[in-house]
């Protein structure tokens, strides 16, 4: 199945010159959604994943299904101030300022094998912040998964992520 054909491209969103990759059309099709979950699950089935960590909010859509299929727990990473218990946070640069994400301080242990999943890899800023949060928790191993990679965007942040050999389903060269 050609997953890219299920992803809607929206010109000039959220600003002029941007071609937004909208996965709602992909996940809105039962067969395509199942294919995404199946392909990622098949890739990580033998890795001993104990926790799937996903980023708010589009990462949750597939992350929960992956956790279920892999027999793993699901751990959300949310924007600052959204989690109710003690958290660990990480700030990262945006095009115009900074943002902060958080994870519950007790969500992971040193025994965990973690799959960090998000829908899209663009500059790598959010993914690297998530990776740094999980590394702070000294887990046993970390794997990365993305539905889409905007390969035409090259940054030093993405180079750091490549050390973890991210699994990507759809590439935009």
Buried (B, 14 or more C-beta within 10 A) or exposed (E): EEBBEBBEEEEEEEEEEEEBBBBEEBBEBEEBBEBBBEBBBEBBEEEEBBBBBBBBEBBBBBBBBBBEBBEBBBBBBBBEEEBEEEBBBBEBEEEEEEBEBBBBBEBBEEEBBBBBBBBBBBBBBBBBBBBBBBEBBEBEEBBBBBBBBBEEEEEEBBEBBEEBEBBBBBEBE
